[in-house]
Amino acid sequence: MILTLDAKRRLTLPASLIPAQPGDHFQAEFDPEEDTVVFRRIAKNADWLNVLKACPVKMDDLPPRRSEMPKRLEL
């Protein structure tokens, strides 16, 4: 089956291809060697702490948050 990416970079999967409901969560991975995108369903009651721990980007690299509120721009 051939799918086409729309202008908003979305793919629409036919209902006959995969049994899914609106609101289902999927993990998407791109394999550059095979030039493929793989979708894996994530359980609805998944432990999000484990999902975050599996993230390849370390949370230590995030910049610190400012403690002060942003200032309003005068127009």
NUTORRO-640374 format. One line per field, with one value per residue: residue in three letters; x, y, z of N, C-alpha, C in turn. Coordinates in Angstrom, 1 decimal. Layout:
// NUTORRO-640374
aa = (ALA | ...)
n.xx = (X | ...)
n.yy = (Y | ...)
n.zz = (Z | ...)
ca.xx = (X | ...)
ca.yy = (Y | ...)
ca.zz = (Z | ...)
c.xx = (X | ...)
c.yy = (Y | ...)
c.zz = (Z | ...)
//
This chain:
// NUTORRO-640374
aa = (MET | ILE | LEU | THR | LEU | ASP | ALA | LYS | ARG | ARG | LEU | THR | LEU | PRO | ALA | SER | LEU | ILE | PRO | ALA | GLN | PRO | GLY | ASP | HIS | PHE | GLN | ALA | GLU | PHE | ASP | PRO | GLU | GLU | ASP | THR | VAL | VAL | PHE | ARG | ARG | ILE | ALA | LYS | ASN | ALA | ASP | TRP | LEU | ASN | VAL | LEU | LYS | ALA | CYS | PRO | VAL | LYS | MET | ASP | ASP | LEU | PRO | PRO | ARG | ARG | SER | GLU | MET | PRO | LYS | ARG | LEU | GLU | LEU)
n.xx = (0.8 | 0.6 | 1.2 | 0.7 | 2.4 | 0.9 | 0.6 | 0.9 | 2.7 | 1.6 | 0.5 | -2.1 | -3.6 | -5.3 | -8.3 | -8.6 | -6.0 | -4.8 | -6.0 | -7.2 | -7.9 | -9.2 | -7.0 | -5.2 | -1.9 | 1.3 | 4.7 | 7.1 | 9.7 | 12.6 | 14.5 | 17.4 | 19.2 | 17.6 | 15.7 | 13.1 | 10.1 | 8.9 | 6.1 | 5.1 | 2.7 | 1.8 | 1.0 | -2.1 | -2.1 | 0.6 | 3.7 | 4.8 | 7.2 | 9.1 | 9.0 | 10.1 | 12.6 | 13.7 | 14.2 | 16.4 | 17.7 | 19.4 | 18.0 | 19.6 | 20.7 | 19.0 | 18.2 | 18.4 | 15.4 | 13.9 | 13.4 | 12.0 | 9.1 | 8.1 | 8.7 | 6.4 | 5.9 | 5.9 | 3.7)
n.yy = (-1.2 | 2.2 | 5.3 | 8.8 | 11.7 | 14.5 | 18.2 | 19.1 | 17.3 | 14.8 | 11.4 | 9.4 | 6.6 | 3.8 | 2.4 | -0.3 | -1.2 | -1.1 | -1.9 | 0.6 | 3.2 | 6.6 | 8.6 | 6.6 | 5.7 | 5.9 | 4.8 | 6.2 | 5.4 | 6.1 | 4.4 | 5.0 | 3.5 | 1.4 | 3.1 | 3.3 | 3.8 | 2.9 | 2.1 | 1.6 | 0.4 | 2.0 | 1.1 | 2.0 | 2.5 | 3.0 | 3.3 | 6.3 | 7.3 | 5.3 | 5.5 | 8.1 | 7.7 | 6.0 | 7.8 | 9.0 | 11.5 | 13.2 | 14.4 | 16.1 | 17.9 | 20.0 | 23.5 | 25.6 | 26.7 | 29.9 | 31.8 | 34.1 | 36.0 | 36.5 | 39.7 | 42.2 | 43.5 | 46.9 | 48.5)
n.zz = (0.0 | -0.8 | 0.7 | 1.0 | 2.0 | 3.4 | 3.0 | 5.6 | 6.7 | 7.4 | 7.6 | 6.5 | 7.7 | 6.3 | 7.6 | 7.2 | 7.2 | 9.8 | 13.0 | 14.9 | 17.2 | 17.6 | 19.5 | 20.2 | 21.0 | 19.5 | 18.9 | 16.9 | 14.7 | 12.8 | 10.4 | 9.0 | 7.5 | 6.3 | 5.2 | 6.3 | 8.1 | 11.3 | 13.1 | 16.4 | 18.7 | 21.7 | 24.9 | 26.5 | 29.2 | 29.7 | 31.4 | 31.8 | 32.9 | 32.3 | 29.6 | 29.2 | 30.3 | 28.4 | 26.3 | 23.9 | 24.2 | 26.7 | 29.7 | 31.2 | 29.5 | 29.1 | 29.1 | 32.0 | 33.7 | 33.8 | 36.7 | 37.0 | 35.9 | 32.5 | 31.0 | 30.0 | 26.8 | 25.8 | 23.8)
ca.xx = (0.0 | 1.3 | 0.6 | 1.3 | 2.5 | 0.2 | 1.3 | 1.2 | 3.6 | 0.8 | 0.1 | -3.4 | -3.6 | -6.6 | -8.8 | -8.4 | -4.6 | -4.5 | -7.2 | -6.8 | -9.0 | -8.6 | -6.4 | -4.2 | -0.5 | 2.3 | 6.1 | 7.6 | 11.2 | 13.0 | 15.7 | 18.1 | 19.8 | 16.6 | 14.8 | 11.8 | 9.5 | 8.3 | 5.2 | 4.8 | 1.6 | 2.2 | -0.2 | -2.8 | -1.7 | 2.0 | 4.4 | 5.5 | 8.5 | 9.9 | 9.1 | 11.0 | 13.9 | 14.1 | 14.4 | 17.8 | 18.2 | 19.5 | 17.3 | 20.6 | 21.1 | 18.0 | 18.7 | 17.6 | 14.2 | 14.0 | 12.5 | 11.2 | 8.1 | 8.5 | 8.3 | 5.5 | 6.4 | 5.1 | 3.5)
ca.yy = (0.0 | 3.4 | 6.4 | 10.0 | 12.7 | 15.8 | 19.4 | 19.3 | 16.2 | 13.8 | 10.2 | 8.9 | 5.1 | 3.3 | 1.6 | -1.7 | -1.6 | -1.3 | -1.6 | 1.7 | 4.2 | 7.9 | 8.7 | 5.6 | 6.3 | 5.1 | 5.3 | 6.2 | 5.3 | 6.1 | 3.7 | 5.6 | 2.4 | 0.8 | 4.1 | 2.9 | 4.3 | 1.9 | 2.5 | 0.6 | 0.9 | 2.1 | 0.7 | 3.2 | 2.7 | 2.9 | 4.0 | 7.4 | 7.4 | 4.4 | 6.1 | 9.2 | 7.1 | 5.4 | 8.8 | 9.1 | 12.8 | 13.3 | 15.6 | 17.0 | 18.9 | 21.1 | 24.7 | 25.9 | 27.6 | 31.2 | 31.9 | 35.3 | 36.0 | 37.3 | 41.1 | 42.6 | 44.5 | 48.0 | 48.8)
ca.zz = (0.0 | -0.9 | 1.4 | 0.5 | 3.0 | 3.0 | 3.2 | 7.0 | 7.0 | 8.0 | 6.9 | 6.9 | 7.5 | 6.1 | 8.7 | 6.9 | 7.4 | 11.2 | 13.9 | 15.8 | 17.6 | 17.8 | 20.8 | 20.5 | 21.0 | 18.7 | 18.9 | 15.5 | 14.6 | 11.4 | 10.2 | 7.8 | 6.6 | 5.5 | 4.7 | 6.7 | 9.3 | 12.0 | 14.2 | 17.5 | 19.6 | 23.1 | 25.8 | 27.0 | 30.6 | 29.8 | 32.5 | 31.1 | 33.4 | 31.5 | 28.2 | 29.3 | 30.5 | 27.1 | 25.4 | 23.6 | 24.6 | 28.2 | 30.3 | 31.8 | 28.5 | 29.0 | 29.8 | 33.2 | 33.5 | 34.5 | 37.9 | 36.9 | 34.9 | 31.3 | 31.0 | 28.9 | 25.8 | 25.7 | 22.4)
c.xx = (0.9 | 0.6 | 1.4 | 1.2 | 1.8 | 1.1 | 1.7 | 2.1 | 2.8 | 0.6 | -1.2 | -3.4 | -5.1 | -7.0 | -8.6 | -6.9 | -4.3 | -5.7 | -6.7 | -8.0 | -8.4 | -8.1 | -5.4 | -2.8 | 0.4 | 3.7 | 6.5 | 9.1 | 11.5 | 14.4 | 16.4 | 18.7 | 18.8 | 15.6 | 13.4 | 11.4 | 8.7 | 7.4 | 5.0 | 3.7 | 2.2 | 0.9 | -0.8 | -2.3 | -0.2 | 2.6 | 5.3 | 6.9 | 9.5 | 10.1 | 10.1 | 12.4 | 14.5 | 14.5 | 15.9 | 18.5 | 18.2 | 18.8 | 18.3 | 21.0 | 20.1 | 18.5 | 17.8 | 16.4 | 14.4 | 13.0 | 11.6 | 10.2 | 8.5 | 7.9 | 7.4 | 6.2 | 5.5 | 5.0 | 3.2)
c.yy = (1.2 | 4.6 | 7.7 | 11.0 | 13.9 | 17.0 | 19.7 | 18.1 | 15.1 | 12.6 | 9.8 | 7.4 | 4.6 | 2.4 | 0.1 | -2.2 | -1.9 | -1.0 | -0.6 | 2.6 | 5.5 | 8.0 | 7.7 | 6.2 | 5.3 | 5.7 | 5.1 | 6.2 | 5.3 | 5.4 | 4.2 | 4.6 | 1.7 | 1.8 | 3.7 | 3.7 | 3.2 | 2.5 | 1.4 | 1.2 | 0.9 | 1.9 | 2.0 | 3.5 | 2.5 | 3.7 | 5.0 | 7.6 | 6.5 | 4.9 | 7.2 | 8.7 | 6.5 | 6.5 | 9.0 | 10.4 | 12.9 | 14.5 | 16.6 | 18.1 | 20.1 | 22.3 | 25.0 | 26.9 | 28.9 | 31.2 | 33.1 | 35.2 | 36.8 | 38.8 | 41.4 | 43.6 | 45.6 | 48.4 | 50.3)
c.zz = (0.0 | -0.2 | 1.0 | 1.7 | 2.5 | 3.3 | 4.7 | 7.6 | 7.8 | 7.1 | 7.4 | 6.6 | 7.3 | 7.2 | 8.5 | 7.1 | 8.9 | 12.1 | 15.0 | 16.1 | 17.8 | 19.3 | 21.1 | 20.3 | 20.3 | 18.9 | 17.4 | 15.5 | 13.1 | 11.3 | 8.9 | 6.9 | 5.7 | 4.9 | 5.0 | 8.0 | 10.0 | 13.1 | 15.1 | 18.4 | 21.0 | 23.9 | 26.4 | 28.4 | 30.7 | 30.9 | 31.8 | 31.6 | 32.6 | 30.1 | 28.2 | 29.5 | 29.2 | 26.1 | 25.2 | 24.0 | 26.1 | 28.6 | 30.9 | 30.8 | 28.4 | 29.7 | 31.0 | 33.0 | 34.3 | 35.6 | 37.8 | 35.7 | 33.7 | 31.5 | 29.8 | 28.0 | 25.7 | 24.2 | 22.2)
//
